[in-house]
Amino acid sequence: MEGCHMTIIDGDTLKEAYKNAANIDDREKENAYKMIDQQIEAQKEKFDMLVYDPDWTVRRVAARLNCGLDILVNDPSQPVRMEVAKQGYGLDQLINDSEWIVRAKVAEQGYGLDRLINDSEWMVREAVAKQGYRLDILIRDPDESVRKAVAKQGYGLDVLVHDPNVYVRDAVVKQGYRLDILMHDPSSYIRMEVAKQGYGLKQLVNDPDYTVRAEVADRGYGLDQLVHDPEMFVRIVVARQGYGLDQLINDPVAAVRMEVAMQNYGLMKLIHDPSTVVRDCAEKQLRKRVAEQNLPKPKFSRPKSKGKVR
């Protein structure tokens, strides 16, 4: 690859190599970056000079290579100091960094958690929670993102199941905790997550929110009822399950009939559908079937459109 075979000795050629690597096929990209890293490692002593490069992206690479960390810990660029923290260097200094994202990186190293738990920025306290530190305190954090991180640790679910914030309760429901409570949650999003876990489908099939009923249909439950659902989105999901296609082929909504065509049902009828999108879909599916089974090519006729058809 152009760029990976060059001799990397300065910041400009380094940036060029990374730029070239970023533009190649994904299958080769990992190897390309690995080749660059190998060249850098082989010339590591030459990279000491890059600590003083005017481009912060070059200095960040120098930090990743553990070059000049004693200098880069004081770098004016936040991404460079972040990289220094990721290397586990200068944490006693970086814990006091003015940028929250640097302090969060310090917390990710498991350093100074007893101080960072009281950080003024919730993102730092969230990083502390992700370390599993003093969750008994962070469960009462005023910020929902911190409490959500606590729930993701599986801690205090008996308390957080009643949290006023939907995103915290979402973390609880994804732990599979007290679904018998959460199936009655005021948020349709939470009830939908309960349905995703296959719980309470007998009740949720009659949920007032169509997104919940659609999730029930996606689980393959209550299709005999949901095939008649007033919301087209639910009927589309039913068709996607391959159920009731003999009924849904006559659905008044084109999007539902198109899903029927996607199931390869009634194509010879649907190629004459009044909706252009349904006909196009049916023809595409039919041509695909003909090609796969080596059947005679069908003849398609195009009816004249009589205005917009649902």
PyMOL commands that set and color helices and strands:
alter all, ss='L'
color gray80, all
select helices_A, chain A and resi 11-22+26-42+44-52+56-64+69-72+78-86+91-94+100-108+113-116+122-130+135-138+144-152+157-160+166-173+179-182+188-196+201-204+210-218+223-226+232-240+245-248+254-262+267-270+276-293
alter helices_A, ss='H'
color red, helices_A
deselect
rebuild
show_as cartoon
